């Protein structure tokens, strides 16, 4: 989802004012825009994990976002609020050169939620109702050159819907098997459902410690995921609490690539439902300077409630 939207939204959001109606989507995929421009499009299947061969009359130029199912799959229709797992081939509409190819990688998840519908109703309505196995063509209008920049050509995206799955609801609290940590780590107790951390007698870490306190039963976290978590953070020296989502009364959500290295490295591979104790050396946190009240080596307890 993140890669797809990074390609599309800068262009599409500029055109949102042109978007269609706000009516509920029909149960079949909706085409939109100048779909006759796809009449010359021919795809050749090259097998699993390989992008199709693509032929089209060049240059391809559209003035509005244009989308259409060009080959229909034989699977079930994708439903609103599901996740469509997709592969993407992005091509330069002027010369057909490849800009992005995710077919050899793991599928990209695209969540068909209200956020996507608001951001780009054209994309949302095209995917909702499309059958698994279908290939969609999406043309994104080019952009005139900005000051000092270059003009951007129309982009052609060939998108295959590989599967669809329901969104796993976010947990309210960690769920799984309790794990007894080894000696020498900070001690974690719980009061009224909120973890409390004692750092008394704990030595400075020589490396990142990532210890399950509860081993969750959910999916493994990937570095590219966006997590929903509850957490408490304290300084290893002195044990001063500097941050807590519990104190704010609601979980936090963030991309795992957008946090300190100790979180990225320590939470990747953990499972949803886990409660994780992180002991993070300062070089994987905020360095010598610290950030606010977070200084030096840090200790966190993180409840992983959801990932997508």
C-alpha positions in Angstrom: 0.0 0.0 0.0 2.7 2.4 1.0 4.7 1.9 -2.2 1.6 2.1 -4.4 0.4 5.3 -2.7 3.8 6.8 -2.9 3.7 6.4 -6.6 0.2 7.6 -7.1 -1.1 10.0 -4.5 1.2 13.0 -5.3 -0.5 13.1 -8.7 -3.9 11.8 -7.8 -4.5 14.1 -4.8 -4.1 17.1 -7.0 -7.0 15.8 -9.0 -9.3 14.8 -6.1 -11.5 17.8 -6.8 -12.3 16.1 -10.1 -13.3 12.9 -8.3 -16.6 11.1 -8.9 -19.7 10.7 -6.8 -19.7 9.7 -3.2 -22.3 7.0 -3.8 -21.6 3.6 -2.3 -19.6 1.5 -4.8 -21.4 -1.1 -7.0 -20.4 -4.7 -6.4 -18.4 -4.7 -9.6 -15.3 -2.7 -10.4 -15.9 0.7 -11.7 -13.9 2.0 -14.7 -13.2 5.7 -14.8 -11.6 8.3 -17.1 -10.5 8.0 -20.7 -10.7 4.2 -20.9 -10.6 4.1 -24.7 -6.9 5.0 -24.3 -6.4 1.4 -23.1 -7.8 -0.1 -26.3 -4.3 -0.8 -27.6 -3.1 -2.3 -24.4 -2.0 -6.0 -24.7 -0.6 -8.1 -21.8 1.4 -11.3 -22.0 1.4 -13.6 -19.0 5.0 -14.4 -18.0 4.1 -16.7 -15.0 4.2 -16.3 -11.3 6.4 -13.6 -9.7 7.1 -12.1 -13.1 5.6 -8.9 -14.5 3.5 -9.4 -17.7 4.8 -8.2 -21.0 3.0 -4.9 -21.9 2.4 -3.4 -25.3 0.6 -0.1 -25.9 0.5 2.7 -28.4 3.0 5.4 -27.3 2.9 8.0 -26.1 0.1 7.3 -23.7 -1.3 10.5 -22.3 -4.4 11.1 -20.2 -5.9 14.3 -18.7 -7.6 12.5 -15.7 -7.0 9.4 -13.7 -8.0 6.5 -15.8 -8.6 2.9 -14.6 -10.1 -0.3 -16.0 -10.0 -4.0 -15.5 -8.2 -5.2 -18.6 -8.2 -9.0 -17.8 -10.7 -10.4 -15.4 -9.8 -13.1 -12.9 -11.9 -16.0 -11.8 -11.7 -15.5 -8.1 -14.1 -13.9 -5.6 -14.8 -10.2 -5.9 -12.8 -8.0 -3.5 -15.0 -6.4 -0.9 -14.9 -3.0 0.8 -12.7 -2.9 3.9 -10.7 -5.9 2.8 -7.0 -5.9 1.9 -6.2 -6.5 -1.7 -2.7 -8.0 -2.1 -1.3 -6.8 -5.3 1.7 -6.6 -7.6 2.5 -3.5 -9.6 4.4 -2.7 -12.8 4.7 1.1 -13.3 5.8 2.3 -16.8 6.6 5.6 -18.4 3.7 6.4 -20.7 5.9 8.1 -23.2 8.5 5.4 -23.9 7.3 2.4 -22.0 10.4 2.2 -19.7 10.0 0.5 -16.3 9.7 2.8 -13.3 8.8 0.2 -10.7 8.3 -3.6 -10.6 7.1 -5.3 -7.5 6.1 -8.7 -9.1 9.2 -10.5 -7.9 8.7 -9.2 -4.3 6.1 -10.0 -1.7 2.6 -8.6 -2.6 1.8 -5.1 -1.6 -1.3 -4.8 0.7 -3.8 -2.2 -0.3 -6.5 -1.7 2.4 -9.8 -0.7 0.8 -10.9 1.6 3.6 -12.5 5.0 4.0 -9.0 6.6 4.0 -8.3 5.3 0.6 -11.8 6.2 -0.6 -11.3 9.8 0.6 -7.8 10.0 -0.8 -8.6 8.5 -4.2 -12.1 7.4 -4.9 -11.1 6.3 -8.4 -8.7 3.7 -7.1 -11.1 2.6 -4.4 -14.0 2.0 -6.7 -11.8 0.2 -9.3 -10.6 -2.4 -6.7 -13.9 -2.9 -4.8 -15.7 -5.6 -6.9 -12.7 -6.6 -9.0 -12.2 -10.4 -8.9 -9.1 -12.0 -7.5 -6.8 -12.8 -10.4 -7.8 -9.6 -12.3 -5.3 -7.2 -13.8 -6.1 -3.5 -13.8 -4.6 -0.7 -15.8 -4.3 2.7 -14.2 -3.0 5.7 -16.0 -1.9 8.7 -13.9 -1.8 12.1 -15.7 1.5 13.7 -16.3 2.4 17.0 -14.7 3.8 20.1 -16.2 7.3 21.1 -15.2 7.5 23.0 -11.9 10.1 25.8 -11.4 13.5 24.3 -12.0 12.1 20.8 -12.4 11.2 18.5 -15.2 7.8 17.7 -16.6 6.5 14.2 -15.5 4.9 12.0 -18.2 1.7 10.0 -17.8 2.4 6.8 -15.8 0.8 3.5 -16.7 0.4 1.0 -13.8 -0.4 -2.6 -14.5 -1.7 -4.0 -11.2 -2.5 -7.7 -10.6 -4.9 -8.7 -7.7 -3.3 -11.8 -6.2 -5.6 -12.3 -3.3 -7.9 -10.6 -0.8 -8.2 -10.9 2.9 -10.2 -9.5 5.8 -8.5 -6.9 8.0 -7.5 -8.4 11.3 -9.1 -6.2 14.1 -6.7 -4.4 16.4 -6.4 -6.0 19.8 -7.3 -4.2 23.0 -4.5 -5.8 25.0 -1.7 -8.4 24.4 -2.8 -11.9 23.9 -0.6 -15.0 24.0 1.7 -17.2 26.1 3.5 -15.7 29.1 7.3 -15.9 28.8 9.7 -15.8 31.8 12.6 -13.5 30.9 16.2 -14.2 31.8 17.8 -12.7 34.9 19.4 -9.3 34.7 16.8 -7.5 32.7 14.5 -4.7 33.9 11.6 -6.1 35.9 8.1 -5.5 34.5 5.0 -5.7 36.7 1.4 -4.7 35.9 -1.0 -2.4 37.7 -4.6 -1.9 36.4 -3.4 -3.3 33.0 -0.6 -0.8 32.7 3.0 -2.1 32.7 5.4 -0.7 35.2 9.2 -0.9 34.7 11.9 -1.2 37.4 15.5 -0.7 36.3 17.1 -1.2 39.7 20.5 -3.0 39.4 20.3 -3.4 35.6 23.6 -2.9 33.8 24.0 -0.8 30.7 23.3 -2.9 27.6 26.1 -3.8 25.2 23.6 -4.7 22.5 19.9 -4.4 21.8 17.8 -6.6 24.0 14.4 -7.6 22.6 12.6 -10.0 25.0 9.1 -11.3 24.7 7.2 -11.1 28.0 4.0 -12.3 26.2 4.4 -14.2 23.0 1.5 -13.3 20.7 -0.3 -15.6 18.4 -0.7 -13.2 15.5 1.2 -12.5 12.3 4.9 -11.7 12.3 5.7 -8.0 12.1 7.6 -6.8 9.0 9.9 -3.7 8.9 7.6 -2.2 6.3 4.5 -2.6 8.6 2.5 0.2 10.3 2.0 -0.9 13.9 -0.7 -0.1 16.5 0.9 -0.3 20.0 0.6 0.7 23.6 3.9 1.4 25.2 5.8 2.8 28.2 9.3 4.2 28.0 11.8 4.9 30.8 15.4 5.9 31.1 17.7 3.1 32.1 19.6 5.4 34.4 17.2 6.5 37.1 14.1 4.8 35.7 12.4 8.1 34.9 9.3 7.6 32.7 9.4 9.9 29.7 6.6 8.7 27.5 3.5 6.4 27.8 0.6 5.9 25.4 -1.3 4.4 28.4 -1.2 7.9 30.0 -2.7 9.4 26.9 -5.5 6.8 27.0 -5.2 5.5 23.4 -2.8 3.3 21.4 -0.3 4.9 19.0 0.1 4.0 15.3 3.2 4.6 13.2 5.3 3.0 10.4 8.1 0.9 11.8 10.5 2.5 9.4 9.8 5.9 11.0 11.0 5.3 14.6 14.3 4.8 16.4 16.5 2.0 15.2 16.0 0.1 18.5 12.3 -0.1 17.8 12.7 -1.1 14.1 15.2 -3.8 14.9 13.6 -4.9 18.1 10.1 -5.3 16.9 10.6 -6.7 13.4 9.9 -10.4 13.5 7.8 -10.2 16.7 4.2 -11.3 16.5 1.0 -9.4 16.9 -0.4 -9.9 20.5 3.1 -9.8 22.0 4.3 -7.7 24.9 8.0 -7.0 24.2 10.7 -5.6 26.6 13.2 -3.5 24.7 16.5 -2.4 26.3 18.0 0.0 23.8 21.6 1.3 23.8 21.8 5.0 23.2 23.3 4.6 19.8 20.1 2.9 18.6 18.0 5.5 20.4 18.6 9.3 20.4 22.4 9.2 20.9 24.3 11.3 23.4 22.0 14.3 22.9 18.8 12.5 23.8 15.4 13.8 22.9 13.4 15.7 25.6 13.5 13.7 28.8 14.6 10.5 26.9 18.3 10.3 27.6 21.0 7.7 27.2 20.1 4.0 27.2 16.3 3.5 27.1 13.8 0.8 28.2 10.4 0.2 26.7 7.6 -2.2 27.2 5.6 -2.4 23.9 2.3 -4.2 23.4 1.9 -5.0 19.7 -1.9 -4.7 19.1 -2.0 -4.6 15.3 0.1 -4.5 12.2 -0.7 -3.8 8.5 
